[in-house]
Amino acid sequence: MIEVVASMARGPVFLAGELMECLITFTNPMSHFSTSASSEMLAWASAQIHCQFHASESRVALPIQGNKQDVQAGSDTVLIPSRGERGQCVLDTPPKILFCDLRLDPGESKTYSYSEIVPIDGPPSFRGQAVKYVYKLTIGCQRVNSPIKLLRVPFRVLVLQGMPEPPFPQDEEVSPSNPFLEEEEGSRRDAQPLERALDMLMVTTSRRCPHMFNITNMRGKVAKFCIFKTVYRLGEDIIGTFNFSEGDIPCLQYSVSLQSEEEIQQKYQRRPVQAVSVTGHGRHLESCLHTASSHFSLPIPLNVTPGFSTDIVNLKWRLHFEFVTAREPLEPPTVLQNQSEVIVWTGTEHVDVDTFSWDLPIKVLPTNPALASYMSHFTGSNSINI
């Protein structure tokens, strides 16, 4: 028996275009039954990245694909990384041979390093209601005259889409230079593409430009709403404020929800008029009768998928507001200037109300993959016995 252990060097989350590194260890365990004749042999081992796509048949109408697999695909001695997986493989990298003819004595182990650039032309990892994109690193191993064994290590890919155009030339410094470093070290002109992308992401999501909105219904003005920016990255808090003192209509209650919209492109919709799938990721509810001002804070989870678009699906983000307003003015409680006794104010038992909602589109971008790795449900490692 040979134990194969694969472990990713820097967590299970990567940005498209980043270099993935994985250490793969092959071990022949030592036991009290081991002898000099207990050596184990492996004919070869290889590794490659692939992305599996799966769609709900009730929501997505995919074109019928011809049989593109090789006639030997049914054989256990042919390496097919997606063998036994649901859906179809939409992206894969060329396989890299780790070794040929490996011999391990009892207690001996050998470690090989696999590295590959995560493709930049693929979709991000996504588990929606209608569509799923799942990335895996697959290690294939084979003994002589034996079926191929596959070890899969799932990981997450973030894709940087929807970035606005940079307001400065590409060769300009993105982040402040360090005066304590030599010019060759401190210069960002020769920085890695990943570092420049993260710098650009930080600059884009750090800009603040307050947006003011007047919240009104058919009866008049309810409040003034202010949000400091509309572009965020994973893990940030969305903060907004309400000013009800400028409103003409009493607001009894409001709620703010963070929602994602999963829309199938019209070409692939199963039905002519197909509803958008909406998923909630957090909600703030507050009673605000006789309140002059209020605010909310909604965190963006690190494990959600930033907005993206492919030929099949489009994912957008929004803030969904719901307001409950009174139809008639409500008198606030009055307190006399020289009031010495404690008075308990009781609100009106019956109030005629109106409800209305409003959606505010926002952009959600990725974050540093090292930060997202802390909240990932993937471990970045896996093992198998051959």
Salt bridges, closest charged atoms under 4 A:
GLU18 OE2 - ARG10 NH2 2.74
GLU40 OE1 - ARG143 NH1 2.81
GLU85 OE1 - LYS136 NZ 2.73
GLU85 OE2 - ARG152 NH1 3.71
ASP105 OD1 - ARG103 NE 3.97
GLU116 OE1 - LYS96 NZ 3.80
GLU195 OE1 - ARG188 NH1 3.69
ASP199 OD2 - ARG188 NH2 2.13
GLU236 OE2 - LYS229 NZ 2.71
GLU236 OE2 - ARG233 NH1 3.84
GLU246 OE1 - LYS221 NZ 3.39
GLU246 OE1 - LYS224 NZ 3.49
GLU261 OE2 - ARG318 NH1 2.89
GLU286 OE1 - HIS284 NE2 2.93
GLU322 OE2 - HIS320 NE2 3.10
ASP354 OD2 - ARG219 NE 2.63
ASP354 OD1 - ARG327 NE 2.87
ASP359 OD2 - ARG318 NH1 3.21
ASP359 OD1 - HIS320 ND1 2.51
